[in-house]
């Protein structure tokens, strides 16, 4: 990939050449950046970064990061930085669990708790909450939408991306659209969030990057993620962190809501029909 970039650089546009020089100068750093951060670092734009990737025959910036990671990082280290090829089950389990624990500890120190509280307050008083997510973020959105429903909040998560897009456009001022995305660059999530903004709804996002296309669309931003998983499409560690952040929001709302106890009691009563 690096040789392809070097050989292709003379044929690129000036803005694409700036992107190329940035990649060649520090390829390992590129895999930890979002597309927005890459644009800022190279003195170009998100569009220039995308055109640079397309000029190389790549499907996008994530494809570039994955190819750089495959060339630069051994396969076992792409799974977890400390894992070695000769590790047995006990070692792998210990390292995976430890890695997740470290990510959670880092999140506890870095998550903006004032913003967390503001989002909890916002969700408590809104007439409608729509969660937006695809891929491995979708189960997190489904879980938090259901759990907010159990304490009486009007939360929903349509699984189909087309339904998400249409429903986002049908929101009204005062409603909240809450997007969850590890990279903040998923096209379907971005489309739904743009539709929500167009409808006048308040937008919230939970992501792993402080700077990404998603962060530029939202009114309230929660950042929680780990640097070592930034280049992975299916980063499980980031999902664990996001799940815990969503749990913190749920807990704050449950503590503040006057009707949460009644709603939880009604939920428990309904669930007894499904337990032996």
Beta strands, then each sheet from edge to edge (+ up, - down):
strand 1: 129-132
strand 2: 155-156
strand 3: 176-181
strand 4: 202-207
strand 5: 220-223
sheet 1: 2+ 1+ 3+ 4+ 5+
end
